[in-house]
Amino acid sequence: GSFLICRIVTPSKRTVAVQFGAEDSAGDVVMISLYNYPGTIGAKILALDTLFPLGTVLAIKEPTLKTSAAGGSGSVPHVRVDCPSDIIRLTSETPLASRTIWRTGERVPLAPEPPRTEESWKAIGNKYFQSDWFTSAAIAYSTGLTRAPSSQVLRLNRAMTYLKLGHAGAALSDCDHALAQKELPSSLRVKALYRRAQGLYGLGLWGEAEIAFEATASEFPSEAVSCKTWVEKCRKRRQETETGSYNWLEMYTASLSKARRLDVADYKGDIEVVGLPKRGGGRGVAVTKDVIAGQLLLVSKAFVSVFPDDYDPPEILLIQNLITMSVNYGCGASLGTKVAERIAGDPACARLVYDLYAGPTLPPPPSTYVLDRAPTTGAENYLEFDTPVDIARIEGVLSFNAFRPSGLPLPSEKESDHPSALFLLPSLFNHSCNPNAVWVCYGDVMVIRAMRDIPKGSEAFISYRPGDASFIKREENLRHYFDKCTCELCILDRADGEAACKRRETL
């Protein structure tokens, strides 16, 4: 395929996309519009300057020149990049970059001199880390590792950064790499052991994490107090996932605060994913035993979530969704970038997203769904992709599966202020306007319970839209998901005739 070699020659700006001017080797300048790039949603200008500094050399795969959707005489052509894996950062040692002769000179005016040593990359990575610019810090540590691949200091600093970014699998991989080295100093070994245990915890491997924290405390008694706290958390998470026993009041209270990402384990009750060829997506969720009303069926942490107060100052973004032919506001506009960001840092989890239903225009998902992850492997360089990020699939999945993880909304809430999240197993539940199960969210945690007794082998349904709405409103709201709802309530309403339903609408 084709690619464009270019280098950044202007500072960056951001709305939904990050934009900057870039020149090719002949000195021709074009605007680059980069969408869905990790670390850019909510990023301040100073942070963008660290992500895309002047003089950075990029290779853009299959570049596409476009004009603004608004059109008009003022429309400026730009290269639009939707997929973060279509961008490759090149260093001066990269053959493609070293062979390029720039007509305008070897260096871009005002471009910073890139660090050359392990210590300088460590210093700049630490500076970004302390500023909470974790994506920039991970890139800095990764670039330093290309020059000093045996530096376990850089590797363990990157592991800590990965933990901050939520990339537990990548952190675990870096720690395992460090621990495999002979004669690792004790000052680094304790960090590797402790962060490895945190990585296991982040992956939901509660039993392995508990053992790892206990081993760390045994080898390094100075860490005993902090490890004990983590061990207690591991045991609590194991109890939750094995028994479905939660502190519901604590979860509810936490969901009312800004700490909306709760530290709880997933729980799967007496349910299983079954093949249902006549359903959209070809699957559904059935109960494996007789279930009584009120019984807990599922507790699920969001794969990713976005809340209005995640960004300071608050931002109202909007993008055109060409799948639903509607506008995604606020949190919904940035959810796709968050999914791409997680997959970029933890490629092993990509299948969990790609195996969800993504609409009728994309290939159907498999007839089964397994929550087990692929084996964890870390990228040697952050944001260098062995497998492309499938943005089209992500957008399709979100168009049909995104939830609004909020409790009862206040009347004053604006549409753009609603949080948005992707839940994995809850996305497999099919809809009924008269459901036998109900869902509610505490922060980024969804809880699904049976509303009434459900016989063994029967399908469990939830409602995508409130069933107390009129038939006309329900049909309008559900048209995005399927042509006609076939639940019992809609069949009865439809039998009453269109005229009767319209009269009810006016009551």
N, C-alpha and C positions, 0 to 999 in steps of 0.2 A: 504494500500500500504506500501511499504518499505521506509525507510529513513536512512540516515547516520548521526550520531552524531560525529562531529569532531571539532577541534579547530585550529586556525591559528598559525603556528609555524615559518613562514618566512615572511620577508617583501614582499610587493606586487610589481609586475611589470605590465606593460600594453603595448599592441599593440592595436588590436581591442578588444581582451578579457583582463580581469584582471586575473592575475595568481598569486597564492600563494601556498605554501606548507601547508598541514593540516594533523593532526594526529588523528587517532581514539583512543578509550580508551585503546586499546592494545599497542599503541605506533607505529603502522604502519603508515608511511607517504606516502601521494599521492599528486600529483599536482592537484589543482582545477583550471579549466578554466571557468570563469564566463563571459557570454555574456549578452548584453542588460541591464546592471544594471544601474539604474539612477545615474547620477553624475559622470560617469566614462569616457565618451568621452571627450578628451581634458584635463583630470585631470592630474595635476603634481604629482610627487611621494609623496610629502609632504601631498597633499590632499588625495591620496590613503591610506596613513598611518592612516589618521583620519577615513576613511571609513572602513578599514579592519585592525584595530590594532592587534598586537600580543596578543594571548590569547583569542580572540573573539571566542565564542562557537556558532557553526552553526548547524542547522538541514537541510539537503538537501533531498528533496523529490525525490523518484524514481531515485536514482543516476545511471548514465550510464558511464561505463568505456570505454574510447576510446583511440586510438592511433592517432598520427599526420597524417593528410591527405597526407603528403609527404611520409610517410612510411620510410622504411630503417632501418638499424640496430641501428641507433641513435634515433629512435622514442621512446619517453617516454610516457607510458600510463598515462592518466589523466582523472579525472572526469569532463565531460563537462556539464555545466548548461546553457541552452539557455534562460530559463524563469525566470525573477527576482522573481516571486511569488513562485518559488521552493526553495528559500532560506529563512530560518527563523532564526533570531538572537535570541539567548537564553541568558538571564541574569542569574546571580548566584541564583536568587530566583525562576527561572523556574524549575518545578519538574524534567523535563527531564535532565536538566543540573546538578541540585543539587544531583541527584541520580547517576550520572556518576562518576566512580572511574577511574582516569587516572593513567595508569601504570608508566608513566614518572614523576609523581609528580603533586601536586595540581596546581602549577603555571608554566607557560611557562617562561623560562629564558628571561630576559630583557622586559617582558611584563609590560606595565604601570599598576599601581594600579588604578582600576576604581573608579570614584568619588562615594561618598556615600550620599551626602546631596543635597538638592534643590539648595543651593547657589553654590556648586561646579559644578553642571550640568549647571546652568545658566552661570557661568563664562566660562566654556569650550564651551558652545554653542555660547556665545557672541564672544569669540575669533575666532571661525570658521566663524561666520557671518562677522566679520570685515575683515577676509581674503578672503571673497567672496566664501567660501566653503559652499554653502547654503545647499546642501544635507547633509553634515556632521553636520551642525548646526541643521537642522530639526531632525535628528536622536538623537542628544544630548538632545534637548529639550524634545523629545518624551520619551527618556529613563528616564529623570528626572521626567516626569509626571507619569511614572509607580511607582515611589517612593513617589512622592508628588502630587497625582491626583487633589488636591484642589488648586494647585499653579496657579493662574491666570497670574502671571508674566511670568512663563514658557509658558503658553498657548498663551498669546498675543505675546510673542517673536517668538513663532513658527508661529503664524499667519502672522507676518511680513516676516518671512523667506519664507512661502508659497507664499506670494505676489511676492517676488523676483524670486521664481522658476516658477511663472506663474500658480500656483495652486489656482486660485481665489475661487473656491468652497470650498476647504479645509480651506482657510483663513476665509471665511464667517462663516463656521461651528464653528471654534474656537472662533470667536468673539461673535457669538450668545450664545455659551456656557458660555462665561465669563459674558455677559450682563444679563444672567438668574440668576446669583448669587446675593443674597441679600447683601446689604451693601458693594458693590464694591467701593473701594476708588476712588475719583474723578480723581486722577492721572492715574488710570488704566481705568476708564470709558471713558475718552476722547480718549485714545488710541484705546479702543475697538470700539467706535463709528466711529472714523476716518478710522480705518482699515476695519471695516465692510462696510463702504461706498466705499472704494477702491475695496473690494471684489465684490460688486455689479457691479461696473464699469468694472472690469475685466471679469465678466460674460456677459457683454453686456446688462445689465438691466439698461439702461440709465435713464429712468424715476424714478425708485426706487433709483438709486444712487443719482440723483439730490435731491430728497426729503431727503435722508439720510445726505448728506453734508449740506443742509440747516438746518436740525435739529441739527447737530453737532455744527454749527456756532452759532445757537440760544442759545444752552445750554452752550457753551464755547466760548465766544466772542474772546478769545485769538487766536482761530483758524479761525476767520472770513476771514482773507486775503487769506490763503491757500485754504479754502473751496470755496471761491468765484471763484478762478481759476478753481477748479474742476467742479463747477456748470456750468461755461461757457463751459467747455469741454463737459459736459453731454448734454447741449443744442445743441452744434454743432453736436455731434454724433446722437442725435435724429433727427435733420434736415437731416443729411445724409441718415439715414436708412429709413426715411419716404418719402423723396423727390428725393433721388438720386443726390443731389446737393453737389459737392465736389470741393475743391480747387485743380484742376488738376496740376497746375504749382507747387504748394507746394509739392504735392505728388511726382511729377517727380523729383524735386530738391532733396527731401529727399532720393529718391531711388538711387541717384548717390553717396551719402555719405555712411559712415559705419553704420549710423542709418537706416538700411534697414527694420526694423520692424516698420511699420507705425501705428500711432494711429488714425485709422479711423474705422467707423462702416460698417458692411455688409449692402448690399442693394439687394433686390430681386425684379426685375421688373415684367413684364407681362408674367411670365413663371410658369410652374408646372411640376412636375415629373409624368410621365405617364408609365403605364405598356406596354411593347413591347416584347411579348414572344419570337419573332424570333431574338431579339438582344442579344449580349453577355451581361450577367447580367440581361436581361429581362426588362430593363427600358430605358427611354430616357427623354429628356426635350422638351416640346412643349410650344408654345406661347398661351396665353389665350385670346389675342386680336390681331387684325391686327397690325403688327409692321412695322415701316418704317426704311429704311436704316439709320444707324448711331445711332439708338435708344439704350439706355443703358438697357441691360438685367440683368446684375449681377455684383456686386462688392463683392468679397469674400476674407477675411483674411485667410491665411494659418492656418491649424490646427497645424502643426509644420513646421518649415523650418530650413535649415542648409546652412550657407554661408561660403565660404572659409576663410574669416577673422574672423570667430567666435572664432578661437583658436589661441593663441599666445604662442609659435611660431606655424606657420602653420603646419598642418599634412596631409600627404597623406596616407589614409587608403585604403585597398582593401579587399573585401570578395567575395567568390564564391557564386553566386546566382544559386541555384540548380533548381529554377523554370524556369528561362529564359535561363539557361545554359550559363551564361555570368558572367563577373566580375563587381561588383559595386565598383566604384572608389570614393575616397574623400568623398564629402558630401553625396553622395548616400549610402555609406557604413555605415554612422552613423545615417541615418534617422530613421531606425527601432528602435534604442535605444532611440531616441528622442520621438517617438510615445509611446513606452513602459513607458518612464519616465512621460509623461503627463498623461497617463491612471493610472499609479501608484499613482500619486498625486491627481487625480480627476476621480475616477472610474465611476462617473455618465456620463462621456462623452465617455465611451468605446463603447457603441452601435453605436455612430456616425461613428466609424471606422469599427466595425465588420459588419455593414449593407451595406458596399460597396462590390462591386464585387471583389472576391479574386482568380479568375481563375477557370478552369474547373475541377480541382481535389479536390476542397473544396466545401462544401455545398453552394448552390446558395443563394443569398441574398433575402430578401422579395421583393414583387412586388411594394412596396411603399417605400418612404424614407421621414422621418420626422426629421427636424433639431432641434426640441425641445429636451432639455436635460431631463434626469431623475431628480427627486428631489435631491438636494445637501445634501450629508452626508459626514462628515469628519471621517477619520480613527483615532482611539484613539492613535495608534502608527504608525508613518510614515514607509512605506514600509512593513507593515503587511497587507496581502491581504485577504479580505473576499471572493473575486472571483479571480480565476487564470487569469493572463495576457496571452492571446492567441497569442503567438509569431508566430505560423504557419499562423494564420489568418492575422496578421499584415504584415508578409512577403509577403503573397499572394496579399493583398490589395496594398502594395507599388509596387509590380512587375507590376501591371496593371494600377496603378493610379497616380504614382509619376510624378510631373511636374518639369521642370527646370525653376524656376522663375527669368529669366533674360531678359534683353532687347536684343538689337542687339549685339551678341558676337563679340569681337574684334578678328581679325585673329590670334593673338598671344595666345589666350586662349587655355589652355590644357584641355583635356577631364576631368582630375581629379579635375580641378578647378571649374567646373560648380556647382552652388548651386542646391539644391534639396528641394522639398516641397510636402506636401500632402494638397490638397484642397478638401473640402467635396462636396458641391453641384456641382462645376465644374467637378468633377469626374463622374457625371451622364450624362454629354453631350456625345453623340456618335460622331464618326469620319466621316468626308467626306473629300476627297482630293479636292473637290470643295465646300467648306462650305458656309453656309449663315450667319455665325457669326464668329467673330474673337476675339482672346484673346491676352492680353498683360499684363505684370506684372510690377508694380511699387514696388520694394522691395518685401515684402511678401504679396502683395495685387494683386489679379487677377481681371482684368476688362474685361468683355465680352460685345461686342456690335454687333448689327445686321449689316451685310455687305450689305444686300439688303432687300427689302421688304419681309416680311414673313406673309402669310395669317394666320388668326386665326385657331388654331388647328393643324398647321403644326409643324413638329419637327425642332428644332434648332440644327445645327451641328457645331462643330468646327473641326479644323484639328490637329491631333496628330503629324503629320509630314508635312513639307512644301510641298504644292501642286505643286510648280514649279519644283520639282525634276522629273527626268524621271520616266516612268512607272516601269522600272526594279528596280530602287532604292527605289521607294515608296513601291513596293510589298515586297522587301527584308526587309525594315524597319518595315512594318506593319504586317509581318508574326507572330510576337510575340502576336499580339492582336487578330487576326482572320485569318482563312485560305485564304480568298479571300475578298478583298474590293469590295463592290457592289455599290459604288458611281457612278454617271453619268460619271465622267472623266475616271475612271478605266474601265467601261463598254465600252466606246468608244475606249480607248487604246487597250483593249483586243480584240475588234473586228478587229482592224488593223492587228492583227497577231503578233506572237512572233518575226518573222524575221524583220518586220518593226520596232518594238520597240527596237530591238538590234541595228539596223542601226542608229536610233536616238541617242542611247546611245553613239555612237562613234563620233557624230557630235560636 
